[in-house]
Amino acid sequence: MYKIQSNPSGTRSIEISEAHLQTIKNHQLFRGLIDSNGFVDEQVLEKLKLNIRAMLETETLKDKDLLDLCLDVIYHPNMKAFGLQQLILLYIKWVDQNEESNTEEEKGNEEE
């Protein structure tokens, strides 16, 4: 379980699970989300919410994990642009750690 700071003063936080991060990865929710200026602001958060809402409204997608991500993180009362920026940074770090561990496992399997 991870915890991200959701405001600059550090008085509010949101808990993020491995399942939440895996859901973000599975649905590629951050792909193309941030404009070329690189700023994460309230418009970016709103864009993410609209993208997820559209995904949930399609009849072909019945994903409990995506719904859990919405309820626990994206639509959390403390989620603001600062929190989304922290979530993105956590996600990048999490992906890097998983790739490193996968690379180490592959090297170990090749040596056997």
C-alpha distances in whole Angstrom, upper triangle without the diagonal:
4,7,10,14,16,19,21,22,18,19,16,13,10,7,6,5,7,9,10,10,12,14,15,16,18,20,20,20,20,23,26,24,25,29,31,31,27,27,24,25,25,28,25,22,25,26,22,23,26,25,23,25,28,26,25,29,30,31,30,26,25,21,19,16,17,18,15,14,17,16,13,13,16,18,16,19,18,17,20,21,20,16,17,18,15,13,16,15,12,13,16,14,12,15,17,15,15,19,19,18,20,23,23,23,26,28,27,29,31,33,33
4,7,10,13,16,17,18,15,16,14,10,8,6,5,6,8,11,10,10,13,15,14,16,18,20,20,19,18,22,24,22,23,26,28,28,24,23,20,22,23,25,22,20,23,24,21,21,25,24,22,24,27,25,25,29,30,32,31,27,26,22,20,17,18,19,16,14,16,16,13,12,15,17,15,18,16,15,17,18,16,13,14,15,11,10,13,12,8,10,13,12,10,14,15,14,15,18,19,18,20,23,23,24,26,28,28,30,32,33,34
4,7,9,12,14,15,11,12,10,6,6,4,6,9,11,14,12,12,15,17,16,18,21,21,21,19,19,22,25,22,22,26,28,27,23,22,19,20,21,23,21,18,22,23,20,20,24,24,22,24,27,26,25,29,31,32,32,28,27,24,22,18,19,19,16,14,16,16,12,11,14,16,13,15,13,12,15,16,14,10,12,13,10,9,13,12,9,12,15,13,13,16,18,17,18,21,22,21,24,26,26,27,30,31,32,33,36,37,38
4,6,9,11,12,9,11,9,5,5,6,7,11,13,15,13,12,16,17,15,18,20,21,20,18,17,20,22,19,19,23,24,23,20,18,15,17,17,20,18,16,19,20,18,18,22,22,20,23,26,25,25,28,30,32,32,28,27,24,22,19,19,19,17,14,16,16,13,10,12,15,12,14,11,10,12,12,10,7,9,10,6,7,10,10,8,11,13,12,13,16,17,17,19,21,22,23,25,27,27,29,31,32,33,35,37,38,39
4,6,7,9,6,8,6,4,7,9,11,14,17,19,16,16,20,20,18,21,24,23,22,20,19,22,23,20,20,23,24,23,20,17,15,15,16,19,18,15,19,21,19,19,23,23,22,24,27,27,27,30,32,34,34,30,30,27,25,22,21,22,19,17,17,17,14,12,14,15,13,13,9,9,10,11,8,6,9,10,7,9,12,11,11,14,16,15,16,19,20,20,22,25,25,26,28,30,31,32,34,36,36,38,40,41,43
4,7,9,7,8,5,5,7,10,12,15,18,19,16,16,20,20,18,21,23,23,22,19,18,21,22,19,18,21,23,22,19,16,13,13,13,16,15,13,16,18,16,16,20,21,20,22,25,25,25,27,30,32,32,29,28,26,24,21,20,20,18,16,15,15,13,10,11,12,10,10,6,6,7,8,6,4,8,9,7,9,12,12,12,15,17,17,18,21,22,22,24,26,27,28,30,32,33,34,36,38,39,40,42,44,45
4,6,6,7,6,7,10,13,15,19,22,23,20,20,24,23,21,24,27,26,25,22,20,24,24,20,19,22,24,21,19,16,13,13,13,17,16,14,17,19,18,19,22,23,23,24,27,28,27,30,33,35,36,32,32,29,28,25,24,24,22,19,19,19,17,14,14,15,13,12,8,8,7,9,6,6,10,10,9,12,14,14,15,18,19,20,21,23,25,25,27,29,30,31,33,35,36,37,39,41,42,43,45,47,48
4,5,8,9,10,13,16,18,21,24,25,22,22,26,26,23,26,29,28,26,24,22,25,25,22,20,22,23,21,18,15,14,13,14,18,17,16,19,22,21,21,25,26,25,27,30,30,31,33,36,38,39,35,35,32,31,28,27,27,25,22,22,22,20,17,18,19,16,15,12,12,10,10,7,9,12,11,10,13,15,15,16,19,20,20,22,24,25,25,28,30,30,32,34,35,36,38,40,41,42,44,46,47,48
4,6,8,10,14,17,19,23,25,27,24,24,28,28,26,29,32,31,30,27,25,28,29,25,24,26,27,25,22,19,17,17,18,21,21,19,22,25,24,24,28,29,28,30,33,33,33,36,38,41,41,38,37,34,33,30,29,29,27,24,24,24,21,19,20,20,18,16,13,14,13,14,10,11,15,14,13,16,18,18,18,21,23,22,24,27,27,27,30,32,32,33,36,37,38,40,42,43,44,46,48,49,50
4,6,7,11,13,16,19,22,24,21,22,25,26,24,26,29,29,28,25,24,27,28,25,24,26,28,25,23,20,18,18,18,22,21,19,22,25,23,23,27,28,27,29,32,32,31,34,37,39,39,36,35,32,30,27,27,27,24,22,22,22,19,17,18,19,16,15,11,13,13,14,11,10,14,14,12,14,17,16,16,19,21,20,21,24,25,25,27,30,30,31,33,35,35,37,39,40,41,43,45,46,47
4,7,11,13,16,20,23,25,22,23,27,27,25,28,31,30,29,27,26,29,30,27,26,28,30,28,25,22,20,19,19,23,23,20,23,25,24,24,27,29,27,28,32,32,31,34,37,39,39,36,35,32,30,27,27,26,24,22,22,21,18,17,18,18,15,13,10,13,13,15,13,12,16,16,14,16,19,19,18,21,23,23,24,27,28,27,29,32,32,33,35,37,38,39,41,43,43,45,47,48,49
4,7,10,13,17,20,21,19,20,23,23,22,25,27,27,26,23,23,26,27,24,24,26,29,27,24,21,18,18,17,21,20,17,20,23,21,20,24,25,24,25,28,28,28,30,33,35,36,32,31,28,26,24,23,22,20,18,18,17,14,13,15,15,11,10,7,9,11,13,11,9,13,14,12,14,17,17,16,19,21,21,21,24,26,26,27,30,31,31,33,35,36,37,39,41,41,43,45,47,48
4,7,10,13,16,18,15,16,20,20,19,22,24,24,23,21,20,24,25,22,22,25,28,26,23,21,17,18,17,21,19,16,19,21,19,19,23,23,22,23,27,26,26,28,31,33,33,29,28,25,23,21,20,20,17,15,16,15,12,10,13,13,10,10,7,9,11,13,11,8,11,13,10,11,14,15,13,16,18,18,18,21,23,22,24,27,27,28,30,32,33,33,36,37,38,39,42,43,44
4,6,10,13,14,12,13,17,16,16,19,21,21,21,18,18,22,24,21,21,25,27,26,23,21,17,18,17,20,18,15,18,20,17,17,20,21,19,20,24,23,22,25,28,29,30,26,25,22,19,17,17,16,14,12,12,12,8,7,10,11,8,9,7,8,11,13,12,8,10,12,10,9,13,14,12,14,17,17,16,19,21,21,22,25,26,26,28,30,31,31,34,36,36,37,40,41,42
4,7,10,11,10,11,14,15,15,17,19,20,20,18,18,22,24,22,23,26,29,28,25,23,20,21,20,23,20,18,20,22,18,18,22,22,19,21,24,23,22,26,28,29,29,25,24,20,18,15,16,16,12,11,13,12,8,8,11,13,10,12,11,11,14,16,15,11,12,14,12,10,14,14,11,13,16,16,14,17,20,19,19,23,24,23,25,28,28,28,31,33,33,34,37,38,39
4,7,8,6,7,11,11,11,14,16,16,17,15,16,19,22,20,21,24,27,27,23,22,19,20,20,22,19,17,19,20,17,17,20,20,17,20,22,21,20,24,25,27,26,23,21,18,16,13,13,14,11,9,11,12,8,7,10,13,11,14,13,12,15,16,15,11,12,13,11,8,12,12,9,10,14,13,11,14,17,16,16,19,21,20,22,25,25,25,28,30,30,31,34,35,36
4,5,5,7,9,10,11,13,14,16,17,16,17,20,23,21,23,27,29,29,25,25,22,23,23,25,22,19,22,22,19,19,22,21,18,21,23,21,20,24,25,26,25,22,20,16,14,11,13,14,11,9,13,13,10,10,13,15,14,17,16,15,18,19,19,15,15,17,14,11,14,14,11,11,14,14,11,14,16,15,14,18,19,18,20,23,23,23,25,28,28,29,31,33,33
4,5,5,6,9,10,11,12,14,15,15,16,19,22,21,23,26,28,29,25,25,23,25,25,26,23,21,23,23,19,20,23,21,19,22,24,21,21,24,25,26,25,21,20,16,15,11,13,15,12,11,14,15,13,12,15,18,17,21,20,18,21,21,20,17,16,18,15,12,14,14,11,10,13,12,9,11,14,12,11,15,16,15,16,19,20,19,22,24,24,25,28,29,30
4,5,5,6,9,10,10,12,14,14,16,18,22,20,23,26,29,30,26,26,23,25,25,25,22,20,22,22,18,18,21,19,16,19,21,18,17,21,22,22,21,17,16,12,11,7,10,12,9,8,12,13,11,12,14,16,16,20,20,18,21,22,21,18,17,19,17,14,15,16,13,12,15,15,12,13,16,15,13,17,19,18,18,21,22,21,23,26,26,26,29,31,31
4,5,5,6,9,10,11,12,11,13,16,19,17,19,23,26,26,23,23,20,21,21,22,19,16,19,18,15,15,18,16,13,16,18,16,16,19,20,22,21,17,16,12,11,7,8,10,8,6,9,11,9,8,10,13,13,17,16,14,17,18,18,15,13,15,14,10,12,14,11,10,13,14,11,13,16,16,14,17,20,19,19,23,24,24,25,28,29,29,31,33,34
4,5,5,6,9,10,10,10,11,14,17,16,18,21,24,24,21,21,18,20,21,22,18,17,19,18,15,16,19,17,15,18,20,17,18,21,22,23,22,18,18,14,14,10,10,13,11,9,12,14,12,10,12,15,15,19,18,16,18,18,17,14,13,14,13,9,10,11,9,6,10,11,8,9,12,12,11,14,16,16,16,19,21,21,22,25,26,26,29,31,31
4,5,5,6,9,10,11,12,14,18,17,20,23,25,27,23,24,21,23,24,24,20,19,21,20,16,18,20,17,15,18,19,16,17,21,21,22,20,16,16,13,13,9,10,13,12,10,13,16,14,13,14,18,18,22,21,19,21,21,21,18,16,17,16,13,13,14,12,9,12,13,10,9,13,13,11,13,16,15,15,18,20,19,21,24,24,24,27,29,29
4,5,5,6,8,8,11,13,16,16,18,22,24,26,23,23,20,22,22,22,19,17,19,17,14,14,16,14,11,15,16,13,13,17,17,18,17,13,13,9,10,6,6,10,9,7,10,13,12,12,12,15,16,20,20,17,20,20,21,17,15,17,17,13,13,16,14,11,14,15,13,12,16,16,14,16,19,19,18,21,24,23,24,27,28,27,30,32,33
4,6,5,6,5,7,10,13,12,15,18,21,22,19,19,17,19,19,19,15,14,16,15,11,13,15,12,10,14,15,13,14,17,18,20,18,15,15,12,13,9,8,11,11,8,11,14,13,11,11,14,16,19,19,16,17,17,18,15,12,14,14,10,10,13,11,8,11,13,11,11,14,15,14,16,19,19,19,21,24,23,24,27,28,28,30,33,34
4,6,5,7,8,9,13,13,16,19,21,23,20,21,19,21,22,21,18,17,19,17,14,16,18,15,13,17,17,15,16,20,19,21,19,16,17,14,15,12,11,14,14,12,14,17,16,15,15,18,19,23,22,19,21,20,20,18,15,16,16,12,11,13,12,8,10,12,10,8,12,14,12,13,16,16,15,18,21,20,21,24,25,25,27,30,30
4,6,8,11,11,15,15,18,21,23,25,23,24,21,24,24,23,20,19,20,18,15,16,18,14,13,16,16,13,14,18,17,18,16,13,14,11,13,10,10,13,14,12,14,17,17,16,16,19,21,24,24,21,23,22,23,21,18,19,19,16,15,17,16,12,14,16,14,12,15,16,14,15,18,18,17,20,22,21,22,25,26,25,27,30,31
4,5,9,9,12,12,16,19,21,23,21,22,19,21,21,20,17,16,17,15,12,13,14,11,9,13,12,9,11,15,14,16,14,11,13,10,13,10,8,12,13,11,13,16,16,15,14,17,19,23,23,20,21,20,22,20,16,18,19,15,14,17,17,13,15,18,16,14,18,19,17,18,21,22,20,23,25,25,25,28,30,29,31,34,34
4,6,6,9,10,13,16,18,20,18,19,17,19,20,18,15,15,16,14,11,14,14,11,11,14,14,12,14,17,17,19,17,14,16,14,16,13,11,15,16,13,14,18,18,16,14,18,20,23,23,19,20,19,20,18,15,16,17,14,12,15,15,11,12,15,14,12,15,17,16,16,20,21,19,21,24,24,24,27,29,29,30,33,34
4,6,8,8,11,14,17,18,16,16,14,16,16,15,12,11,13,10,7,10,11,8,8,12,12,10,13,15,16,18,17,14,16,14,15,13,10,13,14,11,12,15,15,13,11,14,17,20,19,16,17,15,17,15,12,13,15,12,10,14,14,11,12,16,15,14,17,19,18,18,22,23,22,24,27,27,27,30,32,32,33,36,37
4,6,5,8,11,13,15,12,13,11,14,15,14,10,10,13,10,8,11,13,10,11,14,15,14,16,19,19,22,21,18,20,17,19,16,13,16,17,13,14,17,17,14,12,16,18,20,19,16,16,14,15,14,10,11,13,10,8,11,12,9,10,14,14,12,15,18,17,18,21,22,22,23,26,27,27,30,32,32,33,36,37
4,5,8,10,12,15,13,14,13,16,17,15,12,13,15,12,10,14,14,11,12,16,15,14,17,20,19,22,21,19,21,19,21,18,16,19,20,17,17,21,21,18,16,19,21,24,23,19,19,17,18,18,14,14,16,14,11,14,15,12,12,16,16,14,16,19,18,18,21,23,22,23,26,27,27,29,31,32,32,35,37
4,6,7,9,12,11,13,12,14,16,13,10,13,14,10,10,14,13,11,13,16,16,15,19,20,20,24,22,20,23,21,23,21,18,21,22,19,19,22,23,20,17,20,22,24,24,20,19,16,18,18,15,14,17,16,13,15,17,15,14,18,19,17,19,22,22,21,24,26,25,26,30,30,30,32,35,35,36,38,40
4,7,10,11,10,10,9,11,12,10,7,9,10,7,7,11,11,9,12,14,14,15,17,19,20,23,23,20,22,21,22,20,17,19,20,17,16,20,20,17,14,17,19,21,20,16,15,13,15,15,11,11,15,13,10,14,16,14,14,18,18,17,19,22,22,22,25,27,26,28,31,32,32,34,36,36,37,40,42
4,7,8,6,7,7,9,11,10,6,9,11,9,10,13,14,13,15,18,18,18,21,23,24,27,26,24,26,24,25,23,20,22,23,19,19,22,22,18,16,18,20,22,20,17,15,12,14,14,11,10,14,13,10,13,16,14,14,17,19,18,19,22,23,23,25,28,27,28,31,32,33,35,37,38,38,41,43
4,5,6,7,9,10,12,10,8,12,13,11,12,16,16,15,18,20,20,21,23,25,25,29,29,27,29,27,29,26,23,25,26,23,22,25,25,22,19,21,23,24,23,20,17,14,16,17,14,13,17,17,14,16,19,18,17,20,22,21,22,25,26,26,28,31,30,31,34,35,35,37,40,40,41,43,45
4,5,8,11,13,16,14,12,15,17,15,16,19,19,18,21,23,23,24,27,28,29,32,32,30,32,30,32,29,26,29,29,26,25,29,28,25,22,25,27,28,26,23,20,17,18,20,17,15,18,19,16,17,20,19,18,21,23,22,22,26,27,26,28,31,31,31,34,35,35,37,39,40,40,43,45
4,6,9,11,14,13,11,15,17,15,17,20,20,20,22,25,25,26,28,30,31,34,34,32,34,32,33,31,28,30,30,26,26,29,28,25,22,25,26,26,25,21,19,15,16,18,16,14,17,18,16,16,20,20,18,21,24,23,23,27,28,27,29,32,32,32,35,37,37,38,41,42,42,45,47
4,7,10,13,12,10,13,16,14,15,18,19,19,21,23,24,24,27,29,29,33,32,30,32,30,30,28,25,27,27,24,23,26,25,22,20,22,23,24,22,19,16,13,13,15,13,10,14,15,12,13,16,16,15,17,20,19,20,23,24,24,26,29,29,29,32,34,34,35,38,39,39,42,44
4,6,10,10,8,11,13,13,14,17,18,18,20,22,23,24,26,28,29,33,33,30,31,29,30,27,25,26,26,23,22,24,24,20,18,20,21,21,19,16,13,9,10,13,11,9,12,14,12,13,16,16,16,18,21,21,22,24,26,26,28,30,31,31,34,36,36,38,40,41,42,44,46
4,7,8,6,8,11,11,11,14,15,16,17,19,21,21,23,25,27,30,30,27,29,26,27,24,21,23,23,19,18,21,20,16,14,16,17,18,16,12,10,6,7,10,7,6,10,11,9,11,14,14,15,17,19,19,21,23,24,25,27,29,30,31,33,35,35,37,39,40,41,43,45
4,5,5,7,9,10,11,13,15,16,17,19,20,22,23,25,27,30,31,28,29,27,27,25,22,23,23,20,18,20,20,16,14,15,16,16,14,12,8,5,7,10,8,8,12,13,12,14,17,17,18,20,22,23,24,26,28,28,30,32,33,34,37,38,39,41,42,44,45,47,49
4,5,5,6,9,10,11,12,14,15,16,18,20,21,22,25,28,29,26,27,26,26,24,21,21,21,18,16,18,18,15,12,13,14,14,13,10,7,5,9,10,9,10,13,14,14,16,18,19,20,22,24,24,26,28,29,30,32,34,35,36,38,40,40,43,44,45,47,49,50
4,5,5,6,9,10,10,12,14,15,16,18,20,21,23,27,27,25,26,25,26,24,21,21,22,19,17,19,20,17,13,14,16,16,16,13,10,8,12,13,11,12,16,16,15,18,20,20,21,24,25,25,27,29,30,30,33,35,35,36,39,40,40,43,45,45,46,49,51
4,5,5,6,9,10,11,12,14,15,17,18,20,22,25,26,23,24,23,24,22,18,19,20,17,15,18,18,15,12,14,16,16,16,12,10,8,11,12,9,10,13,13,12,15,17,16,17,20,21,21,23,25,26,27,29,31,31,33,35,36,37,39,41,41,43,45,47
4,5,5,6,9,10,11,12,14,15,17,18,21,24,24,22,23,21,21,19,16,16,17,14,12,15,15,12,8,10,12,13,12,9,7,6,10,9,7,9,12,11,11,14,16,15,17,20,20,21,23,25,25,27,29,30,31,33,35,36,37,39,41,41,43,45,46
4,5,5,6,9,10,10,12,14,15,16,19,22,23,21,22,21,21,20,16,16,18,15,13,15,16,13,10,10,13,14,14,11,10,9,13,13,11,13,16,15,15,18,19,19,20,23,23,24,26,28,28,30,32,34,34,36,38,39,39,42,43,44,45,48,49
4,5,5,6,9,10,11,12,14,15,17,21,21,19,21,20,21,19,16,17,18,16,13,17,18,15,11,13,16,17,17,14,13,11,15,15,12,14,17,15,14,18,19,18,19,23,23,22,25,27,27,28,31,32,32,34,36,37,37,40,42,42,43,46,47
4,5,5,6,8,10,11,12,14,16,19,20,17,18,17,18,16,12,14,15,12,10,14,15,12,8,10,13,15,16,12,12,11,14,13,10,12,14,12,12,16,16,15,17,20,20,19,22,24,24,25,28,29,29,31,33,34,34,37,39,39,40,43,44
4,5,5,6,9,10,11,12,15,18,19,16,17,16,16,15,12,12,13,11,8,11,13,11,7,8,11,13,14,11,12,12,15,14,11,14,16,14,14,18,19,17,20,22,22,22,25,27,26,28,30,31,31,33,36,36,37,39,41,41,43,45,46
4,5,5,6,9,10,10,13,16,17,15,17,16,18,17,13,13,16,14,11,14,16,14,11,11,15,16,18,15,15,15,18,17,14,17,20,17,17,21,22,20,22,25,24,24,27,29,28,29,33,33,33,35,38,38,38,41,43,43,44,47,48
4,5,5,6,9,10,11,15,15,13,15,14,16,15,12,13,15,13,11,15,17,15,11,13,16,19,20,16,16,16,19,18,15,17,19,17,16,20,20,18,20,23,22,22,25,27,26,27,30,31,30,32,35,35,35,38,40,39,41,44,45
4,5,5,6,9,10,13,14,11,12,11,13,12,8,9,12,10,8,11,14,12,9,11,14,17,18,15,16,16,19,17,14,17,19,16,16,19,19,17,19,22,21,21,24,26,24,26,29,29,29,31,34,33,34,37,38,38,40,43,43
4,5,5,6,9,12,13,11,12,12,13,14,10,9,13,12,9,12,15,14,11,11,15,17,19,16,17,18,21,19,17,20,21,19,19,23,23,21,23,26,25,24,28,29,28,29,33,33,32,35,37,37,37,41,42,41,43,46,47
4,5,5,7,10,11,10,12,13,15,15,12,12,15,14,12,15,18,17,14,14,18,20,22,19,20,20,23,22,19,22,24,21,21,24,25,22,24,27,26,25,29,30,29,30,33,34,33,35,38,37,38,41,42,41,43,46,47
4,5,6,9,9,7,9,9,12,12,9,10,14,13,11,15,17,16,14,15,18,21,23,20,21,21,24,22,19,22,23,20,20,23,23,20,23,25,24,23,26,28,26,27,31,31,30,32,35,34,34,38,39,38,40,43,43
4,6,8,9,6,7,8,10,11,8,8,11,12,10,12,15,15,13,14,17,20,22,19,21,22,25,22,20,23,24,21,21,25,24,21,24,27,25,24,28,29,27,29,32,32,31,34,36,35,36,39,40,39,41,44,44
4,6,9,8,9,11,13,14,12,11,15,15,13,15,18,18,16,16,19,22,24,22,23,24,27,25,22,26,27,24,24,28,27,25,27,30,28,28,31,33,31,32,36,36,34,37,40,39,39,42,43,43,44,48,48
4,5,6,8,11,13,15,13,13,17,17,15,18,21,21,19,19,22,25,27,25,26,26,29,27,24,27,29,25,25,29,28,26,28,31,29,28,31,33,30,31,35,35,33,36,39,38,38,41,42,41,43,46,46
4,6,7,10,13,16,14,14,17,18,17,19,22,23,21,21,24,27,29,27,29,29,32,30,27,30,31,28,28,31,31,28,30,33,31,29,33,34,32,33,36,36,34,37,40,38,38,42,43,41,43,47,46
4,6,9,13,15,13,14,17,18,18,20,23,23,21,22,25,28,30,28,29,30,32,30,27,30,31,27,27,30,30,26,29,31,29,27,31,32,29,30,34,33,31,34,37,35,35,39,40,38,40,43,43
4,6,9,11,9,11,14,14,14,17,19,19,18,19,22,25,27,24,26,27,29,26,24,27,27,24,24,27,26,23,25,28,25,24,28,29,26,27,31,31,29,32,34,33,33,37,37,36,38,41,41
4,6,9,9,9,12,13,13,15,17,18,18,18,21,24,26,24,26,27,29,26,24,27,28,24,24,28,26,23,26,28,25,25,29,29,26,28,32,31,29,32,35,33,33,37,38,36,39,42,41
4,5,5,7,9,10,11,13,14,15,15,16,18,22,24,22,24,25,27,24,21,24,24,21,21,24,23,20,23,25,22,21,25,26,23,25,28,27,26,29,31,30,31,34,35,34,36,39,39
4,5,5,6,9,10,10,12,14,14,15,17,20,22,20,23,25,26,23,21,24,24,20,21,24,22,20,23,25,22,22,26,25,23,26,28,27,27,30,32,30,31,35,35,34,37,39,39
4,5,5,6,9,10,10,12,12,14,15,19,20,18,21,22,23,20,18,21,20,17,18,21,18,16,20,21,18,18,22,22,20,22,25,24,23,27,28,27,28,32,32,31,34,37,36
4,5,5,6,9,10,10,10,12,14,17,19,16,19,20,21,18,16,19,19,15,16,19,18,16,19,21,18,18,22,22,21,23,26,25,25,28,30,29,30,33,34,33,36,38,38
4,5,5,6,9,10,10,10,12,16,17,16,19,20,22,19,17,20,20,17,19,22,20,18,22,23,21,21,25,25,24,26,29,28,28,31,33,32,33,36,37,36,39,42,42
4,5,5,6,8,9,10,11,14,16,15,18,20,21,17,16,20,19,16,18,20,18,17,20,22,19,20,24,23,22,25,27,26,26,30,31,30,32,35,35,35,38,40,40
4,6,5,5,6,8,9,13,14,12,15,16,17,14,13,16,15,12,14,17,15,13,17,18,16,17,21,21,20,22,25,25,25,28,29,29,30,33,34,34,36,39,39
4,6,6,5,5,8,11,13,11,13,15,17,14,13,16,16,13,15,18,17,16,19,21,19,20,24,24,23,26,28,28,28,31,33,32,34,37,37,38,40,42,43
4,6,7,6,6,10,12,11,14,17,18,15,14,18,18,15,17,20,19,18,22,23,21,22,26,26,25,28,30,30,30,33,35,34,36,39,39,39,42,44,44
4,7,7,6,9,10,10,14,16,16,13,13,16,15,13,16,18,16,16,19,20,18,20,23,23,23,26,28,27,28,31,32,32,34,37,37,37,40,42,42
4,6,5,9,9,7,10,12,13,9,9,13,12,9,12,15,13,13,17,18,16,18,21,21,21,24,26,26,27,30,31,31,33,35,36,37,39,41,42
4,6,9,9,6,9,11,12,9,8,12,12,10,12,15,14,14,17,19,18,19,22,23,23,25,27,28,28,31,33,33,34,37,38,38,40,43,43
4,6,8,7,9,12,14,11,11,15,15,13,15,18,18,17,21,22,21,23,26,27,26,29,31,31,32,34,36,36,38,40,41,42,44,46,47
4,5,5,9,12,13,10,11,14,14,13,16,18,17,17,21,22,21,23,26,26,26,29,31,31,32,34,36,36,38,40,41,42,44,46,47
4,6,8,12,13,11,12,16,15,15,18,20,19,20,23,24,24,26,29,29,29,32,34,34,35,38,39,39,41,44,44,45,47,49,50
4,6,10,10,8,10,13,12,12,16,17,17,18,21,22,22,24,26,27,28,30,32,32,34,36,37,38,40,42,42,44,46,48,49
4,7,8,5,7,10,10,10,12,15,14,15,18,20,20,21,24,25,25,28,29,30,31,34,35,36,37,40,40,41,44,45,47
4,5,5,6,9,10,11,12,14,15,16,19,20,21,22,25,26,27,29,30,31,33,35,36,37,39,41,42,43,45,47,48
4,5,5,6,9,10,11,12,14,15,17,19,20,21,23,24,26,27,29,30,31,33,35,36,37,39,41,42,43,45,47
4,5,5,6,9,10,11,12,14,16,17,18,20,21,23,24,26,27,29,30,32,33,35,36,38,39,41,42,44,46
4,5,5,6,9,10,10,12,14,15,16,18,20,21,22,24,26,27,28,30,32,33,34,36,37,39,41,42,44
4,5,5,6,9,10,10,12,14,15,16,18,20,21,22,24,26,27,28,30,31,33,35,36,37,39,41,42
4,5,5,6,9,10,11,12,14,15,17,19,20,21,23,25,26,27,29,30,32,33,35,36,38,40,41
4,5,5,6,9,10,11,12,14,15,16,18,20,21,23,24,26,27,29,30,32,33,35,36,38,40
4,5,5,6,9,10,10,12,14,15,16,18,20,21,22,24,26,27,28,30,31,33,34,36,38
4,5,5,6,9,10,11,12,14,15,17,18,20,21,23,24,26,27,29,30,32,33,35,37
4,5,5,6,9,10,11,12,14,16,17,19,20,21,23,25,26,27,29,31,32,34,35
4,5,5,6,9,10,11,12,14,15,17,18,20,21,23,24,26,27,29,30,32,33
4,5,5,6,9,10,10,12,14,15,16,18,20,21,22,24,26,27,29,30,32
4,5,5,6,9,10,11,12,14,15,17,19,20,21,23,25,26,27,29,31
4,6,5,6,9,10,11,12,14,15,17,19,20,21,23,25,26,27,29
4,5,5,6,9,10,11,12,14,15,17,18,20,21,23,24,26,28
4,5,5,6,9,10,10,12,14,15,16,18,20,21,23,25,26
4,5,5,6,9,10,11,12,14,15,17,18,20,21,23,25
4,5,5,6,9,10,11,12,14,15,17,18,20,21,23
4,5,5,6,9,10,11,12,14,15,16,18,20,21
4,5,5,6,9,10,10,12,14,15,16,19,20
4,5,5,6,9,10,11,12,14,15,17,19
4,5,5,6,9,10,11,12,14,16,17
4,5,5,6,9,10,11,12,14,16
4,5,5,6,9,10,11,13,15
4,5,5,6,9,10,11,13
4,5,5,6,9,10,11
4,5,5,6,9,10
4,5,5,6,9
4,5,5,7
4,5,5
4,5
4
